[in-house]
């Protein structure tokens, strides 16, 4: 009996320590709205969406209610040999993988997104060959990303993104392909903030005020389509960038 009592008293301090330690860690917010963004790095509409729209959620605080999932693969294809070809060629394969490695290296969106946003700004400016300057621009260490890219880890990340993209229901037809809580927004992808505010079950943040009014939806780009089509093989060069 004494032995049992002693065990209990020994166990209580451990419980107390666990309570103190774990009470200081934030609890995952299950009410966050899932936002999936399927894209490819050199599709101009994806780059513009990233820079002109998605970046704003980090400025207005909406990111606090978003579970963000970026998938840099888009309209690429995996051939029978395992080689990946990208819609806009080898440079797009390179940047898709670099951004995948950045996401893998820094899983926190508030850390990896500034790097991705920097790269996509260079894409918009047609200066994407200077993408490595984004490490200095953001103050992030280049080594883990470059190690990932130069090893087969980057290739494996892209294969995982290929499988995730292929499993989409309904299947994606183009990029940008923006999905809010499992619902694709199709060509209304610029309205994603409004859809997030509609889907959120908690107390709406300040950034949601007014977004639920149709009259203030963001204006669309003044060009038709605003998407890079998945079945458009005319701009899908046969570039074997990765192989198993």
N, C-alpha and C positions, 0 to 999 in steps of 0.2 A: 504494500500500500504506500509506504514511504517512498519507494522507488518511483511509483507512478506519480505521486505528488511532485517529486523532484523533477521529473520529466516535464510536467506541466509548467512548472515555474521556469525551467530552462527555455521552454518553447515560447513563453509569453514575451520575453524581450525581443526575440526574433520577429514575432508578429508586429511588435511595436516599431521596430526598425523598418520593416517592410512597409508599414503604414506611412511612416514619416517620409521614406524615400519616394514611394510611388505616388503619394499625394502631391508631390511637387512636379510631377510630369503631367503635361496636358493630356486630357482624354480625347481620343479621336472623335471628331464631330460627325456622327452618322448622318446628320441632316444636311451636310454639304451637297451641293448640286454637282453631279458629274458632268464635266465638259471634255469631250474627246475631239481633238483636232487632227485629222488625217491630211497630210500635206506632203509636198515635195519642194525641195529648197529653191529650185530655179523656176518654178511656175510663178509668173509675175503676180497673179491674183493671190496666191498663198503668201507671198512676201508682203504684199500691200496689206493683206488682212492682219498679218502678224504685227507689222509696224504701226499701222493706222488704227487698228481696232483692238486686237488682243492685248497689246501693251497697255491700253488704258485701264484695264482691270487692276493692274499693279499700282496705278496712280490714284484711282478713286476708291480703293479699298474693297472692291468687289471680290478680289481674290480670296478674301477671308471666308467667303461662303462657297468657294469653288474647289472641287477636287479635279485638278487639271491633269489631262493625259495627252501629251503630244506624241504623235506617231509620224516621224519623218521618213516616209517610204513612198506614199502616193501611188502613182501609176507605174511604178517599176514592175518588173517581171522576173521571176526565177525560171531559168531554162532547165531542160532535162539534165544538164551536167552540173546544175547547181550555180551556174553563173548568173549574176544579177545584172540586168540591163535597165537603164533609167531613161525616162522619156526625153530628158534634155541632155543626155550624154554623160560622159565620164565625170565632168565637173559636178554634176548633180549627184551622182553616186558618191563622190568624195564628200560633199557637204552633207548629204543625208546621213552618212556614217559618222562624220565629225559631230553633228548635232545629236545623234543617237548616243555617242560616247559621252557627250557633255551631260545628257540627261541621266545616263547610267552613273557617271562620276559624282554628280551633285543632284540626288533625287528631289531635293527641295526646290520647288518651282521658283521661289523667290531668289534662289542662287543661280540656277541654270538659265532662267529665261533672259536675264540681261545679256548673256553671251549670245544666245540664239537671236535675240532682237538686234544685237550689234551686227551679226553676220547678215541677217535679212535686210538691214538698212543698206549694207554694202551691195546686196543683190539689187535692191531698188535703184541704187546709184550706178549700177553696172560696174562695180569695183570689187566684185566678190573674190577676185584673185588675191585680195589683201586680207582675207578672212582671219589670218593668224594675228593680225593687229588687235583683234577683239580680246585676246588674252590680256594684253597690257591695258586696253581700254576698260576692262571690267575688273582688273586686279586678280584674275584667277590664274592658277598654276596650269601651265600648258602641258606639263609632263604626263599626268594620268590620261588626258584626252588623247595625246599623241601616241602614247603606249597602246591605248585601246585601239586606235585607228590602225596602227601599223601591225598589230597582232591579229589573230583570227577572232578576237573578241568583238570587234566592230562588225565583222561579217556575220557572226552569230546573232548579234543584236538586230541586224537588218533582216535576217531570216525570221526572227521572232516577230518583227513588225510586219513582214510579208504575210505570215500566218494570221496575225491579228486582223490585218486589212482584208485578207481573203475571207475571213469568217464573218464579216459584217453582214447583218440582216436588217433591212434590205442591203444588197450589195452596193458598194459605192459606184457612182457613175462618172465621177470627176473629182477634182480637188480644186479649191478647198472643200473638204467634206467635214462639216461641223455637226456634232451630235450632242444634244443636251438631254441628260437622263435617258439615254437610249433612243431619243427621237431625232432623226436627221432633219436639219433645217433646209436642206436643198439649196436653192439659190437665194434664200433669205438669210444666209449665214451671217450677214452683218447685223442681224437683229438678235444675236445670241445673248446679249446682256438682258434684253427684255424677257427672253425665254427663261433665263436663269432666275430672274426676279419672280417670274410666275411660278416656277417650280419650287422655290425655296419655301420651306415650311416654318422657319423661325421668324424672329423679328427682323423685318426688312432693314438693311443698312441704308444709310443716307443716299448712297449712289443709286438706289432703286427708285427714289422719289421722282415721279414724273415719267419714268421709263415705261410704265404700263399704259401710257397714253399713246395711241397710234400716231398722233400728229408729230411726235418727235423722234420717230424711227430714223436712224441714220440714213442719209442720202446714199443712193447707189452710185457706183462708178458710171461715168458717162461713156460706156462702151458695152456692146452686146456680149452676152454670155457670162463674162467674168469668171470663167472656169477653164481648167485644162482637162479636156475629156479623156476618159480612160481608154476609149476605143479608137482614139486618134493615133494611128500608127505612122502617119506621115511624118511626125516629128519624134519618132521613137527609134533612134539609130541603134544599130546592132553593135553595141560597145560592151565587150566582156570585161567588166571592171573588177568583179570578184569571182573567184572560183573556189570550189572546195579543195 
